[in-house]
């Protein structure tokens, strides 16, 4: 059985049209990081620190920490769960990042083929 903080529950109780994103107090962010359940990750914005908590249903909680602020949202597909989940995450929840990555890869291939 998974246990969640009140902050995590506020995010997880979102409706199906949102990802439940909530801003958290620094004390709430510290509790999440101290739990040991959040692993370093990546995402946007690039300058922020990113952490993810994988959930048993294949989704995850994504914690984004910027300067003096922390935001938590729920991703339907955990990109750390495997290749299929990563693909679903990129095509459903991180489309702009996927498009940027594809453009960079194509540019690199074009440069290497010269």
C-alpha positions as CSV (number, residue, x, y, z in Angstrom):
1,X,0.0,0.0,0.0
2,X,1.4,3.4,-1.0
3,X,1.4,6.2,1.5
4,X,1.2,9.8,0.5
5,X,1.6,13.2,2.2
6,X,-1.3,15.7,2.2
7,X,0.6,17.6,-0.5
8,X,0.8,14.6,-2.7
9,X,-2.9,13.8,-2.2
10,X,-3.8,17.4,-3.2
11,X,-2.1,16.7,-6.6
12,X,-3.4,13.1,-7.0
13,X,-7.0,14.2,-6.5
14,X,-7.0,16.1,-9.8
15,X,-9.7,15.8,-12.4
16,X,-9.1,14.0,-15.7
17,X,-8.5,17.3,-17.6
18,X,-5.5,18.4,-15.6
19,X,-2.3,17.0,-14.1
20,X,-3.2,18.4,-10.7
21,X,-0.1,20.7,-10.5
22,X,0.2,22.4,-7.1
23,X,2.8,24.8,-5.7
24,X,4.2,23.5,-2.4
25,X,5.7,25.2,0.6
26,X,9.4,24.7,1.1
27,X,8.7,22.6,4.1
28,X,6.4,20.3,2.0
29,X,9.2,20.0,-0.6
30,X,11.7,19.1,2.0
31,X,9.5,16.3,3.4
32,X,9.1,14.8,-0.1
33,X,12.9,14.8,-0.7
34,X,13.6,13.4,2.7
35,X,11.3,10.5,2.1
36,X,13.8,8.8,-0.2
37,X,10.9,8.1,-2.7
38,X,11.9,10.7,-5.2
39,X,14.7,10.0,-7.7
40,X,16.6,12.6,-9.7
41,X,15.1,13.1,-13.2
42,X,15.0,15.6,-16.0
43,X,12.4,17.9,-17.6
44,X,11.6,21.5,-18.3
45,X,12.4,24.1,-17.3
46,X,16.0,23.1,-17.9
47,X,17.5,25.2,-15.1
48,X,15.2,23.6,-12.4
49,X,15.9,20.5,-10.4
50,X,13.6,17.6,-11.2
51,X,12.6,14.5,-9.2
52,X,10.1,11.8,-9.8
53,X,8.3,9.3,-7.6
54,X,7.2,6.2,-9.5
55,X,3.8,4.9,-8.6
56,X,2.5,1.3,-8.7
57,X,0.0,2.1,-11.5
58,X,2.8,3.1,-14.0
59,X,2.3,6.9,-13.4
60,X,4.5,9.2,-11.4
61,X,4.7,12.4,-9.4
62,X,7.0,14.9,-10.9
63,X,8.6,17.5,-8.6
64,X,10.1,20.6,-10.2
65,X,12.2,22.8,-7.9
66,X,13.1,26.3,-9.1
67,X,14.5,29.3,-7.2
68,X,12.5,29.5,-4.0
69,X,9.6,27.5,-5.4
70,X,8.5,23.9,-5.8
71,X,5.7,22.5,-8.0
72,X,4.4,19.0,-8.0
73,X,2.2,17.4,-10.7
74,X,1.0,13.9,-11.7
75,X,2.2,12.3,-15.0
76,X,0.0,9.5,-16.3
77,X,3.1,7.8,-17.8
78,X,6.3,7.5,-15.8
79,X,9.3,8.0,-18.2
80,X,11.5,5.9,-15.9
81,X,9.1,2.8,-16.1
82,X,10.5,1.6,-19.4
83,X,10.7,2.3,-23.1
84,X,7.0,2.1,-23.8
85,X,6.1,4.4,-20.9
86,X,8.8,6.8,-22.0
87,X,7.4,6.9,-25.5
88,X,3.9,7.5,-24.1
89,X,5.2,10.2,-21.8
90,X,6.9,12.0,-24.7
91,X,3.9,11.8,-27.0
92,X,1.3,12.7,-24.4
93,X,2.8,14.8,-21.7
94,X,6.1,16.2,-23.0
95,X,5.4,16.8,-26.7
96,X,7.4,20.1,-26.9
97,X,10.4,18.4,-25.4
98,X,10.1,15.5,-27.7
99,X,9.8,17.8,-30.7
100,X,12.9,19.7,-29.6
101,X,14.8,16.5,-29.1
102,X,13.8,15.2,-32.6
103,X,14.8,18.5,-34.2
104,X,18.2,18.3,-32.5
105,X,18.7,14.7,-33.5
106,X,17.8,15.4,-37.2
107,X,20.2,18.4,-37.2
108,X,23.0,16.3,-35.8
109,X,22.4,13.5,-38.4
110,X,22.4,16.1,-41.2
111,X,25.7,17.6,-39.9
112,X,27.2,14.1,-39.6
113,X,26.2,13.1,-43.1
114,X,28.2,15.9,-44.7
